[in-house]
């Protein structure tokens, strides 16, 4: 019997790589890379991340599960909420519309729904909570958030 040609071996090599794929990655390292990608672009979908990283979706899911015990969707939600809180904390002068678009939401209403679902409060209430954590009570009246709220409340 003749030795198999390279062309005949290719499907077998592909199958072996496919079967072993899960063990070809250091899941801890992969989770770290996934976390970094999500922190840079929290709205990145699993499919897009898979394409960008050239890693199968189920391998990403496995790495996330091993890394934090959650699903990719849950990790993405947490990352998005942290990005929202950071944006509200660091840029209190931005309107909700500006925050929503900076975080790559296509509409303010979808952003507001996300915040309400994730936190149980409206984006304005979340902003107020964040401002209250940051500022001492005596400085709150001078803060741009509160002067804007006080002005809009007077209208």
C-alpha positions, 0 to 999 in steps of 0.5 A, a space after each residue: 500500500 502506498 503512502 497517503 498523499 498530503 491531500 489525503 492527510 489534510 482532512 485527517 489533520 483538520 479533524 485532529 486539530 478540531 477535536 483537540 481545539 479546546 486543549 490547544 488554548 491556555 484558557 486563562 490566557 485566552 480569557 485575559 485576551 477576551 477581557 481586554 478586547 471587551 474592555 476596549 469594545 464592550 459591544 463586541 459580539 461573540 461572533 465578531 470576537 470569534 472572527 477577530 481572534 480567530 477562535 471558535 465561539 464555543 472555545 471563547 465560551 469555554 474560556 469565559 466560563 473557566 475564567 469567571 464562571 459566567 457566560 460570554 453574554 453575562 461577561 459582556 453585560 458586566 463589561 458594558 455596565 462598568 464602561 457605562 459607570 466609568 463614562 458617567 463618573 469620568 464625564 458627568 457633563 455628557 448627556 445620556 444621548 452622548 454617553 449612549 453613542 459613545 458606548 456604541 448604542 444605536 439609540 438612547 432608548 436601547 441604552 436606557 433599557 439596558 441600564 434599567 434591566 442591568 441595574 433596576 434604575 434609570 440612567 439618570 438615577 444611576 448617574 445621581 448614585 454615581 455622583 453621590 458616591 464621588 462628591 461630598 454632600 456640600 460640593 453636590 450643589 456646585 457639580 455640573 450634573 446637579 446644576 443641570 438637573 436643578 436648571 431643567 427641574 426649574 423649567 
